[in-house]
Structures are given as C-alpha cells and as structure tokens.
Amino acid sequence: MNREDLYERYQRQMMLPGFGEQKQMLLEQASVLVIGAGGLGCPVLSYLAAAGVGRIGLVDDDAVEIHNLHRQVIYTMEDLGRAKVTVAAERISALNPGVIIVPYKQRVSNQNIRELVEGYDLIIDGTDNFETRYLVNDACVIAGKPLVYGAISQYEGQVSVFTPDFHYRDLFPDPPAPGSVLNCSEAGVIGVLPGLIGILMAQEAIKIITGIGQPLYAKLLLWNLLTNNSMVMENSPDGWHPTGEARRVGPRNWTELEAFDYSWFCGTGKVNNITAAELKAMRAQGEWLVIDIREPHELPGSEGLADLRIPSAELLPKHIGDTAEKIVFVCQSGKRSEAAVLRFSNLLDGSRQLYSLQGGVLGWSQFQQYEQRENH
C-alpha cells in the first residue's frame, strides 16, 4: 500500500499523538495468530484487520451453527453449515483486502501447535476449554511468544497478556475440577459480552505490536457486564505469583509438550461418550437409565429422553438405584455429564456401565430435527 492509500484508510488512527505512520507500519509488518473463530475471535479478527495488521492466521475446526449468530456477528444465516475459518476469511478480506488471511481448518493439538505459533509474532487465545488454554500457553512459553488471553463466564469476562515471565500457569496452576466451570453452551452468555472482551483483546494486541500504552503484562482485567464494574489485579511479590512449583508442572520443551497429556492434566478424556443415534439404537436392547443433571431452569426440556432430572449437585447414588446396568448422564452440551461419569465411577460398584451423552440435550435436539427432516 502506497503512502497516500495508507493515510487515506488509516488517517483517523494515524493522527493520534504518538501513533503516526511509524506505528501503522508496525501493524502492517506484524503477524497475529488467532485461535478460535467464535465469540471472542470474531471481534478480535474484525478489529485487527480494520486496524491494518498485515497477516492474520485463524485456527478453528467448527462450522457455523444458528446458535452462534447472536454473538458471532461476522456470520449470517446464509453461512450455516460452512466452515467458520472459510467464512471469516471472506468477511475479513472484504473488510480490508490489504490484510493477508491464513485459515487453518483444524483443531490445535500437541502435534500442530509448534508449527502454528512459530509462524507468528503474537498469539491470541479465543478458545473456551481448559485443555486448549494450557496447551496454547505452554507452546507460547516455549516459543517465547506473547499471548493475549481472554475468557468469559455468564456475565463476567477477563483479559490478560502472558509472557514466559508471567503466564497462564502462574495465574491458574491447577485446572478446575471437570464440569465446575461451564462454557457458553452450558452457562449461557449475552452476545455483547464476548464482543466487549474480544475488543479488549484486540486492543492489547495493538498495544503490544505498536508499543503504545501499557499492555496487561502480569495483570488480569476483570469486567462485570451487569454492574459495569471493572478491576485490574496486579501480580506482586505478595500477590498470587507462585514460587516456581507450578511452572514445573508444564512441559519445558517441545519434546515434553508433544508427550504431555492435557486430557489427563485437566481431568477429561477418560469418559465413555455415547452419541444420540447410539443411545436411541441401544436403549431398546437393555435396561438403560438416562439422568438429566441440569438445573431446573435450563432449556430445552428433556422429555422423552431422560428418566430422571436431578441437578448434579443434588444427585446421589440412592437416586440411581441398583437395577440399571447402563447409566447415561445428560447435561446441556456434554461437559457436566462427563464430570458426573468421573464422579460416579468412584461412588457406584464397578459393574455399572456409565456414559455421557455426547453433545448433551442440544445434540439430542439436533439429532431429532435431523431425523424429522429425513422422515419427511
């Protein structure tokens, strides 16, 4: 882009004190990897591209679904079923043709994370599960890359910037118990919250790239949507910086990272999952007990699916009884039900076969809708 076009497009930010053409060129020369094209990733992508970041990589393996649209606003009804990275690349290219968009239709893993992060200057984590957060963090620490982190839970969000000197494992040395922290599909979300947090993440990326302001290094910004209250927690010698023990839990090099079992570390991945189609077919073959462990207010209902509905915190072995050999736990999207399987594996005798319904009630509803379309 020549200087005249550069100024015409970016004049409003280039005229800012301390910004100018020099900072704009830093953005143009920068490369950023955005992991996740969901509620956080969409505003990050939009504002980084609009600001003129030269090359943006985007990693996601999901397709657009209708329940995404209230918060992932770069997608439309016409995009349903299409790969998010494909649609996002089209939208961002239309917004700013001068930005190079590199889509990766894949899920990050121990095997591909090194190649991904080493190809970019700055990494942004817009994911919603703890396995991936620890994996991305560890890769950035090993590669020496700055990492912009954001997360949301119901009406609250948080943002931070991690480096090898202070990172996610310093803030959260231990992952939460499986099912204790819910994602958007389990806990719900107001669409504007990931928009707000995503914009703050893009803001931090721009500050890091251009050197303006004070990025959230060794700080955690907390935001409450209901009260508009925000606070910044700063790390200090008397704060929550660990002594170093937490750091040794994570892998120290690429060889250790490739072998590190994040499912084991986060307490997931040890559960027998059953799909909606499998459950329907197998339920007629024996004594099955299906238990909906969601809270009473959660929708949609599970009539015709669950035999019992008891919130997870109230469910005891006595509620399950001793007649059913095969027990399926059901929640909204499959996370809490996996935690229930792990919990009751230790409370019930070993002869029981325990399962988690993959995709939860939402997956069951989608399966029923698919069957109805096929039968008409």
C-alpha positions as CSV (number, residue, x, y, z in Angstrom):
1,M,0.0,0.0,0.0
2,N,1.5,3.4,-1.0
3,R,1.6,6.2,1.5
4,E,-1.3,8.1,0.0
5,D,-3.6,5.0,0.3
6,L,-2.2,4.2,3.7
7,Y,-3.1,7.6,5.0
8,E,-6.5,7.7,3.4
9,R,-7.5,4.4,5.0
10,Y,-5.9,4.8,8.5
11,Q,-5.9,8.5,8.9
12,R,-8.1,8.5,12.0
13,Q,-5.7,6.4,14.0
14,M,-2.5,7.8,12.4
15,M,-3.4,11.3,13.5
16,L,-3.3,10.2,17.2
17,P,-0.5,11.7,19.3
18,G,2.3,9.1,19.5
19,F,0.9,6.9,16.7
20,G,1.5,8.2,13.2
21,E,2.9,6.4,10.2
22,Q,5.6,4.6,12.1
23,K,3.1,2.7,14.3
24,Q,0.9,2.0,11.3
25,M,3.8,0.4,9.5
26,L,4.5,-1.8,12.6
27,L,0.9,-3.1,12.3
28,E,1.3,-3.7,8.6
29,Q,4.5,-5.7,9.3
30,A,3.0,-7.8,12.1
31,S,1.6,-11.3,12.1
32,V,-1.0,-12.5,14.6
33,L,-2.4,-16.0,15.1
34,V,-6.0,-16.1,16.4
35,I,-7.0,-19.4,17.9
36,G,-10.8,-19.7,17.8
37,A,-13.3,-18.1,15.5
38,G,-16.1,-17.9,18.0
39,G,-17.5,-15.2,20.2
40,L,-14.1,-13.8,21.2
41,G,-12.3,-14.5,17.9
42,C,-14.8,-12.6,15.7
43,P,-14.3,-9.1,17.2
44,V,-10.6,-9.8,17.5
45,L,-10.4,-10.6,13.8
46,S,-12.6,-7.7,12.8
47,Y,-10.7,-5.0,14.7
48,L,-7.2,-6.3,14.0
49,A,-8.0,-6.4,10.3
50,A,-9.6,-3.0,10.3
51,A,-6.5,-1.6,12.1
52,G,-4.3,-2.9,9.4
53,V,-2.4,-5.9,10.9
54,G,-0.6,-7.4,7.9
55,R,-1.1,-11.1,8.3
56,I,-3.6,-12.9,10.4
57,G,-3.8,-16.7,10.9
58,L,-7.1,-18.2,12.1
59,V,-7.4,-21.6,13.6
60,D,-10.8,-23.3,14.1
61,D,-12.4,-26.6,13.0
62,D,-16.1,-25.7,13.6
63,A,-18.9,-24.9,11.3
64,V,-21.4,-22.1,11.7
65,E,-24.5,-23.0,13.6
66,I,-27.6,-20.9,14.2
67,H,-27.0,-20.5,17.9
68,N,-23.6,-18.9,17.1
69,L,-25.3,-15.9,15.4
70,H,-26.4,-13.9,18.5
71,R,-22.7,-13.3,19.5
72,Q,-20.5,-14.2,16.5
73,V,-21.6,-11.4,14.3
74,I,-19.4,-11.8,11.3
75,Y,-21.6,-14.8,10.3
76,T,-25.1,-14.8,8.8
77,M,-27.9,-17.2,8.1
78,E,-26.5,-17.9,4.7
79,D,-23.3,-19.2,6.3
80,L,-25.0,-22.0,8.3
81,G,-23.0,-25.3,7.9
82,R,-20.0,-23.6,6.4
83,A,-16.5,-23.7,8.0
84,K,-16.0,-20.7,10.2
85,V,-12.5,-20.1,9.0
86,T,-13.7,-20.0,5.4
87,V,-16.5,-17.5,6.1
88,A,-14.3,-15.4,8.4
89,A,-11.5,-15.2,5.8
90,E,-14.1,-14.0,3.2
91,R,-15.5,-11.3,5.6
92,I,-12.1,-10.0,6.7
93,S,-10.8,-9.9,3.1
94,A,-13.9,-7.9,2.2
95,L,-13.3,-5.5,5.1
96,N,-9.7,-5.0,4.3
97,P,-8.2,-6.5,1.1
98,G,-4.8,-5.5,2.2
99,V,-4.7,-8.0,5.0
100,I,-3.4,-11.5,4.4
101,I,-5.7,-14.1,6.0
102,V,-4.4,-17.6,6.5
103,P,-7.2,-20.0,7.5
104,Y,-6.4,-23.3,9.3
105,K,-9.4,-25.6,9.4
106,Q,-8.1,-27.7,12.2
107,R,-8.1,-28.0,16.0
108,V,-4.9,-27.2,17.8
109,S,-3.1,-30.2,19.2
110,N,0.2,-31.3,20.7
111,Q,1.3,-32.2,17.1
112,N,0.5,-29.0,15.2
113,I,0.8,-26.2,17.8
114,R,4.5,-25.7,17.4
115,E,4.3,-25.1,13.7
116,L,1.4,-22.7,14.2
117,V,2.8,-20.5,16.9
118,E,6.3,-20.3,15.5
119,G,4.9,-18.8,12.3
120,Y,3.5,-15.7,14.0
121,D,4.7,-12.7,16.1
122,L,1.8,-12.7,18.6
123,I,-0.8,-15.3,19.6
124,I,-4.4,-14.7,20.7
125,D,-6.3,-17.4,22.6
126,G,-10.1,-17.2,22.0
127,T,-10.9,-20.7,23.0
128,D,-13.3,-21.9,25.6
129,N,-11.8,-25.1,27.1
130,F,-9.0,-25.6,29.6
131,E,-7.1,-28.3,27.7
132,T,-6.5,-25.9,24.8
133,R,-5.7,-22.9,27.0
134,Y,-3.0,-24.8,28.8
135,L,-1.7,-26.2,25.5
136,V,-1.5,-22.8,23.8
137,N,0.0,-21.2,26.9
138,D,2.7,-23.8,27.2
139,A,3.5,-23.5,23.5
140,C,3.9,-19.8,23.7
141,V,6.1,-20.0,26.8
142,I,8.4,-22.5,25.0
143,A,8.4,-20.4,21.8
144,G,8.9,-17.1,23.7
145,K,5.8,-15.6,22.1
146,P,3.4,-13.1,23.8
147,L,-0.1,-14.4,24.3
148,V,-3.3,-12.4,24.7
149,Y,-5.8,-14.3,26.8
150,G,-9.5,-13.7,27.2
151,A,-12.3,-15.7,28.8
152,I,-16.0,-15.2,29.6
153,S,-18.4,-16.8,32.1
154,Q,-22.0,-15.8,32.1
155,Y,-21.9,-12.0,32.9
156,E,-18.2,-11.7,33.6
157,G,-15.1,-11.6,31.5
158,Q,-11.3,-11.4,31.9
159,V,-8.3,-10.4,29.8
160,S,-4.6,-10.7,30.3
161,V,-1.3,-10.7,28.4
162,F,1.1,-13.6,29.1
163,T,4.8,-13.9,28.5
164,P,7.4,-16.5,29.7
165,D,7.9,-14.4,32.8
166,F,4.3,-14.5,33.8
167,H,1.8,-16.8,32.1
168,Y,-1.4,-18.8,32.4
169,R,0.1,-21.4,34.7
170,D,1.2,-18.7,37.1
171,L,-2.4,-17.4,37.3
172,F,-4.0,-20.8,37.3
173,P,-1.5,-23.5,38.4
174,D,-4.2,-26.1,38.6
175,P,-7.2,-26.6,36.2
176,P,-10.6,-26.5,37.8
177,A,-12.5,-29.8,38.5
178,P,-14.2,-31.1,35.4
179,G,-17.6,-29.6,34.9
180,S,-17.1,-27.0,37.6
181,V,-16.6,-24.1,35.1
182,L,-19.1,-24.0,32.3
183,N,-18.7,-22.8,28.8
184,C,-21.2,-20.7,26.9
185,S,-23.3,-23.7,25.7
186,E,-23.7,-24.8,29.4
187,A,-23.9,-21.5,31.3
188,G,-25.3,-19.1,28.7
189,V,-23.9,-15.8,27.5
190,I,-25.2,-12.3,26.5
191,G,-23.9,-11.7,23.0
192,V,-22.3,-8.3,23.8
193,L,-20.0,-9.7,26.5
194,P,-17.7,-11.7,24.2
195,G,-17.8,-8.7,21.9
196,L,-16.6,-6.4,24.7
197,I,-13.9,-8.8,25.8
198,G,-12.8,-9.6,22.3
199,I,-12.4,-5.8,21.6
200,L,-10.2,-5.5,24.7
201,M,-8.1,-8.5,23.5
202,A,-7.7,-6.7,20.1
203,Q,-6.7,-3.5,22.0
204,E,-4.0,-5.4,23.9
205,A,-2.6,-6.9,20.6
206,I,-2.4,-3.4,19.0
207,K,-0.6,-2.0,22.1
208,I,1.9,-4.9,22.1
209,I,2.6,-4.5,18.3
210,T,2.9,-0.8,18.3
211,G,4.4,-0.2,21.7
212,I,1.8,2.3,22.8
213,G,0.3,2.4,26.3
214,Q,0.7,-0.3,28.9
215,P,-0.3,-3.8,28.0
216,L,-1.7,-6.1,30.7
217,Y,1.5,-7.8,31.4
218,A,1.3,-9.7,34.7
219,K,-2.1,-8.2,35.2
220,L,-5.7,-9.6,35.0
221,L,-8.5,-7.3,33.9
222,L,-11.9,-8.3,35.3
223,W,-15.2,-7.0,33.8
224,N,-18.7,-7.4,35.1
225,L,-21.4,-6.7,32.5
226,L,-24.3,-6.3,35.0
227,T,-22.6,-3.7,37.2
228,N,-20.1,-2.2,34.7
229,N,-17.5,-2.7,37.4
230,S,-14.0,-3.5,36.3
231,M,-10.8,-4.1,38.2
232,V,-7.2,-4.9,37.4
233,M,-5.4,-7.4,39.6
234,E,-1.7,-6.9,39.5
235,N,0.9,-9.5,40.3
236,S,3.3,-8.7,43.1
237,P,5.7,-10.5,45.4
238,D,2.9,-10.6,47.9
239,G,0.3,-11.5,45.4
240,W,-0.5,-14.7,43.6
241,H,2.7,-15.3,41.7
242,P,3.8,-18.9,42.6
243,T,7.2,-19.9,43.9
244,G,8.0,-21.8,40.8
245,E,6.5,-25.1,41.6
246,A,3.5,-24.5,39.3
247,R,5.8,-23.9,36.4
248,R,7.4,-27.3,36.6
249,V,4.1,-29.0,36.1
250,G,4.0,-27.9,32.5
251,P,6.3,-29.1,29.7
252,R,9.7,-27.3,29.4
253,N,10.4,-28.0,25.7
254,W,8.8,-29.2,22.5
255,T,9.5,-32.9,23.2
256,E,7.8,-32.7,26.6
257,L,4.9,-30.8,25.1
258,E,4.3,-33.3,22.4
259,A,4.1,-36.0,25.1
260,F,2.1,-34.1,27.7
261,D,-1.4,-35.5,28.3
262,Y,-3.6,-32.4,28.6
263,S,-6.7,-34.5,28.9
264,W,-5.2,-36.3,32.0
265,F,-4.0,-33.0,33.4
266,C,-7.4,-31.4,33.1
267,G,-9.3,-34.5,34.3
268,T,-11.0,-35.1,30.9
269,G,-10.8,-37.6,28.2
270,K,-11.4,-40.7,30.4
271,V,-15.1,-40.9,29.9
272,N,-17.2,-43.2,27.7
273,N,-19.3,-41.0,25.4
274,I,-22.4,-42.1,23.6
275,T,-23.9,-40.3,20.6
276,A,-27.6,-39.5,20.3
277,A,-28.0,-42.1,17.5
278,E,-26.2,-44.8,19.5
279,L,-28.4,-44.1,22.5
280,K,-31.6,-44.4,20.6
281,A,-30.5,-47.7,19.0
282,M,-29.1,-49.2,22.1
283,R,-31.7,-48.1,24.6
284,A,-34.1,-50.7,23.1
285,Q,-31.7,-53.5,23.8
286,G,-31.5,-53.4,27.6
287,E,-32.1,-51.7,30.9
288,W,-30.9,-48.1,30.5
289,L,-31.3,-45.2,32.9
290,V,-30.9,-41.7,31.5
291,I,-30.4,-38.9,34.0
292,D,-30.6,-35.2,33.2
293,I,-28.3,-33.4,35.6
294,R,-29.1,-29.9,34.5
295,E,-30.5,-27.1,36.7
296,P,-34.3,-26.8,36.6
297,H,-34.3,-23.5,34.6
298,E,-32.2,-24.9,31.7
299,L,-33.9,-25.3,28.3
300,P,-34.8,-27.2,26.2
301,G,-36.6,-29.8,28.2
302,S,-35.6,-33.5,28.1
303,E,-39.0,-35.1,27.9
304,G,-38.8,-38.4,26.0
305,L,-35.1,-38.6,26.7
306,A,-34.4,-38.6,30.4
307,D,-35.9,-40.9,33.1
308,L,-34.8,-38.6,35.9
309,R,-34.0,-34.9,36.2
310,I,-31.9,-34.1,39.2
311,P,-29.3,-31.3,39.3
312,S,-25.7,-32.6,39.5
313,A,-25.1,-31.1,43.0
314,E,-28.1,-32.9,44.4
315,L,-27.7,-36.3,42.7
316,L,-26.7,-39.2,45.0
317,P,-26.2,-42.9,44.4
318,K,-29.6,-43.6,46.1
319,H,-31.3,-41.7,43.3
320,I,-29.8,-44.1,40.7
321,G,-30.8,-47.3,42.5
322,D,-29.3,-50.7,41.7
323,T,-31.4,-52.0,38.8
324,A,-30.0,-50.3,35.7
325,E,-26.7,-51.7,34.4
326,K,-26.2,-48.9,31.9
327,I,-26.5,-45.3,33.0
328,V,-26.3,-42.2,30.8
329,F,-25.8,-38.8,32.2
330,V,-27.1,-35.8,30.2
331,C,-26.4,-32.1,30.5
332,Q,-26.7,-29.2,28.2
333,S,-23.7,-29.9,25.9
334,G,-21.8,-32.8,27.4
335,K,-19.3,-31.2,29.8
336,R,-21.0,-31.6,33.2
337,S,-22.2,-35.1,32.2
338,E,-18.5,-36.2,31.7
339,A,-17.8,-34.9,35.2
340,A,-20.7,-36.9,36.5
341,V,-19.3,-40.1,34.9
342,L,-16.0,-39.5,36.6
343,R,-17.7,-38.8,39.9
344,F,-20.0,-41.8,40.0
345,S,-17.3,-44.1,38.7
346,N,-15.9,-43.8,42.2
347,L,-19.3,-44.0,44.0
348,L,-21.0,-46.9,42.3
349,D,-19.9,-50.5,42.0
350,G,-17.7,-51.4,39.1
351,S,-20.3,-53.5,37.3
352,R,-22.2,-50.4,36.1
353,Q,-21.5,-49.0,32.7
354,L,-21.5,-45.2,32.8
355,Y,-21.8,-42.9,29.8
356,S,-22.0,-39.3,28.9
357,L,-24.4,-38.2,26.1
358,Q,-22.1,-36.5,23.6
359,G,-23.4,-33.1,22.7
360,G,-25.9,-33.2,25.6
361,V,-29.5,-32.1,25.2
362,L,-28.6,-29.7,22.4
363,G,-27.0,-32.6,20.5
364,W,-30.1,-34.7,21.1
365,S,-32.4,-32.0,19.8
366,Q,-30.3,-31.6,16.7
367,F,-30.4,-35.4,16.1
368,Q,-34.2,-35.3,16.5
369,Q,-34.5,-32.5,14.0
370,Y,-32.3,-34.4,11.5
371,E,-34.5,-37.5,11.9
372,Q,-37.6,-35.5,11.3
373,R,-36.2,-34.0,8.1
374,E,-35.1,-37.4,6.9
375,N,-38.6,-38.9,7.6
376,H,-40.5,-36.2,5.6
